[in-house]
Amino acid sequence: MKIKPDQNAVTMIQELSDAKAPSGFEDEAVAVAKKYGAEFADVEEDCLRNLYLRSKNNTGNKPVFMLDAHSDEVGLMVHSIKPNGTLRFVSLGGWSDNSLPASKVLVRNKYGNFIPGVIAAKPPHFMTPAERQNAGSTSIQSLVISDVHFSYDEEHDVMIGKGFDCRIGCAALLETMRRLSDENLNVDLVGVLSTQEELGERGVKVAVGKVAPQIALCFEGCPADDTFTEPYAIQTALKKGPMLRFMDKSIVCSPRYQRYVLDLAEEKGLDVQSSVREGGGNNGAIINTSLDGIPVIVVGV
């Protein structure tokens, strides 16, 4: 069963995707989430900029169900300015180095203004044979956030933008809580937009202790694999539904909880995929091993 997003959802995703909010600087993404979440949740922040959305229907005497999505995205931070005016930077989170040369970026100054820039590379004419072999060798550098703007191809139902890891997860969390806001639930629902996931799941380590849930679900934005993988091994194809991972290098998701959700999706006729990941990690690993151990699954868009 395929359902196209309505315009309100598209607008929310656009605002989340366009937010300039790398790890440690999640302010813009948090502001967007607060605006949409205030309709159906009591909202608060902590000093790490974790955002807590507590359903207005919570009673305080039910098991706590925590929904999590991380609000940060990978970015770059200026290390120093070279004598020729170009910038040396360090990464905030993991980048593919091959994707950086020729990328447009926006550099934030101390006044909060964004200055356009581009990550340049040494031209091949001047490269040594060894540098050509490495396909990159950025020698003139700039930063701090990708200069990409959201667009939606309605005809093909495809969104293009930056930060879908994990702003699409943030949108899924907000939309889930909105749809459940009129339901009489057997749990107290708490949504968390956690910070600094790209730097080692830092924000959720604080958030899970504050929320103290009995069960949890992590929303993620996960990479598609259907353009380069043998057909028999494809696990995250575009338009085949969200992916529930059995494991990655950081977690074995709670097997009985995982099976329950996969069976429920099949019963309801919902498109869903499952995967066994050889790499990657996510906030679920922190939640799963916190407190007394918390059952958790990861739903990746």
N, C-alpha and C positions, 0 to 999 in steps of 0.2 A: 504494500500500500504506500503510494507516494503522495505527499502533500507539499505543495509549494508554499513558501512562506508568505504571509500577508504583508502589506506595505508597512505596517507598524513594526513588524519584526525586522524587515529589511532596513528600515531607518535606524533601529536600535543597533543592529549589527554594523551598519556603516559608521555610526558614531563611536562604537567600541573599537572597530578596526582602525579608524583614522586617529584615535587618541594616541598621542606621543607619550609612551609610558614604558621605557625600558626598565629593567630590574633596578630597584632602589628608587625609581622616580615614577611611581605608578599613579601620580596625582590625577592626571587627565582621565585615565580609565576608571579610577575610583569615582570621580565626579559624575561620569556618565552613568555608572551603575547606581549611585545614590539617587540620581534623578528618576530612573525607572523603578528602582526598588521601593521608593518611599510610598508608592501607591498601595502596596500589599504587605509591607514589612516594617518593623521597627529597626532602624539602621544605626550602627555605631562603628567607630574605628578604634584601633589601638595604635601604639606609637610606631609600629612597623608599617602602617597603612593597610593592614588587613581590614577588610570590610565585612561586618557581620550583619546579616539580614535575618531577623527573627520573625517568623510568621505572626501576624496579628491575632491568629486563632490559637496560638500556643497557650497551654494552661499551666505549664510548669510541673505537672505531675504525670507525664507520659514519657516513654523512652524517647531519647533524642536521636533524630535522623539528620545527619550532617551531609549537606551537598557542598562540594568544593570545586572551584575552578581557579586557576591562577591568573592574576590580572596583569602580570608583567610580560614583556616580550624581550627577545634578544636585542642588544644594542651595542654601542661603543662609547668609550669615555676617553676624553683627551688626556694624554699623558704629559705632553709638552708641545710647545710651538717651536718649530725649527727656524733658523735664521732667515730662510727664504720664504717664511710665512705659511708653509704647509704644516700639517699637524701629525704628530705621532699619537697613536691611540692604542688602547687595550680593549679587549672585548668584554662585554657584559653578557655572559652566556656563550653557547657554542655556535659558531658560524662555520659554514663551508667556505674555506678561503677562496676557492675557485669562483664563488659567486660574488665576491666583493669588488674586483676591478671593474670600473666603468659604471658603478652604481651611483645613482643620485642620492644624496643624503641631506639632512638638515642638522646644522650645528647650533646648539643652544648656547648663548652667551650668559654671563652672570646676571643680566637684566631680564632674562627669560625670553629674549627674542631669538627667533630661529633664522639662521643664515644659510642660504643654499650652498651646497658644495658637491663635489664629485670625487670619488676615489679613483685616482689615476694609477696607471701602471707604467713601468718602463716599456717604451715601444720595442717591438721585436727587433728593430734595426740595431738597437744598442745592447741587446741581450747576449750573454754568453751562451754557448750550447747547453750548459747545465741549467741556466735560468729558463731557456725555452722549454726544456724537458719538464720543468716544474709548473708550467702553465699558470703563471700568476706573477709572483715576485713584485708585489706592490711596493713602489719606492716613493711615491708621493701620496700622502694620505690625508684623509679628512673624516668627519664623523657627524652626527652621533646617532641619528635615527634614520631609517629608510624613508626616502621621499616618495612614497607610494600612496595613492588615493583609491578608495574603495569604488568599485562599480559593480553593477548587477546586470547580467545578460539574461533578461527575463525569458526570451525565446528559448534559450537552452538551459535555463535554470542553473546558471553557474555564477558564482561570486568570485571577484578578483580583488585582492587587497593584501595588506600586510598584517602581521600579528594574529593570524587566525589561530596560531598556537600561543595563547589559548583564549583569545577574545571570542571565538566561536563557542568555546566552552562556557565563557561568562554569559553569553547570550542564551545558551541552552539552560543554564542555571536560573537566570532571571525569568525566562519564559515558563519554565517548569513551576517555579514558585508562584507566578501569576496565575497559571491555570489551576493550581491547587488551592488558591486563596479562598475559594468558596466551598471547599470540601471539608467534611468532618473527618479528620484523620485520626488514626490510632497512635500517632506519634507527634511530638513537637518538632517542627521543621526549622532547621537553621542553615541558611546558606552562607558560605564563606568565600569571598574573593581574596585569595591569599597572595602574598607578595614574594618576590625573589625566588620563584621556583627555578628559574633558569640558572641560578647560582648555587643550587644545591638544596632546594626545597626548604628554604630558611623560614619563610613566613608561616607555613603550615605547622611547623614544629611548635610555634607559640599558639596558633589558632586551635589546634586539636586539644591542647590542654585546657584552654579557656572554654571550649564548647563541651568537652567531655561526652562525646556521643556514644551510643550503644551500637550504631551501625552507620555506614557512610557510603557515599557514591561520589566518585571523582569524574567530572567532565574534563575532556581533553580535546585538543586539536592535534590530530595525528597525520603523518605523511601517507599519501596514497602510494601504492606500489604496483599499480596495474599497467604502467607504461614500460616497465623494464623487467618484469618478473614472468617466469614461465607460467602459463595459464593454470596449471595444477596447484601452484604455490601462492596464487594471489590471495591476500587476506584483507586488504583495504582498498577495494575498487571504488572509484567515484560512482555515486548514485546507487550504491548497493546497500545503503543503510549504515548506521553507526557501528563501530567496531568495539567488541568487548574482548579484551585480551585475557588469556589464561595466565600468561606470564610475560615478563621482560627481565632484563638483568637486575632489576631492583625489587621485584615482587612476584610471588605466586598468588594471584587473586583468590579470595575465599572460594574454594571449588563448589560447595553446595549452593552458596549464594549466586555464583556465576551460572550454574546449571538452572537454578530456579528462574532467573531472568531470561535466559535464552529460551527456555521452554515457554515462558509466558509470552515472549515476543512471537513465537511460532503460533501459539494458541490465538493471539490477537491479530495475526496476519501482518505483522510489522516486519519490514525489511531490516535485517541485522546481520552482521558479520562477526566472526570470532577469529582470534589470531593467537599464535605463539611467537613472541618476538625474541629475537636473539640479542637485540640491543635496546637502548632507550631506558628511561626511568621516569617516574612521576610521583606526585604527592601521595598517591595511594600507599606507597611503600612506607612512608612516615606514619600515616594514619594506622595502617595495619599492625604496626609494631609498637604503638603508643599505649599507655595506660595498661589495661589488662589484655590488650590485643583486640582490635576492632575489625569486624567483618567489613570488607570493602571490595567493590568492583570499580573498574575504570571504563567509562563510556567515551570513546573517541569519535569525533566527527571528522 
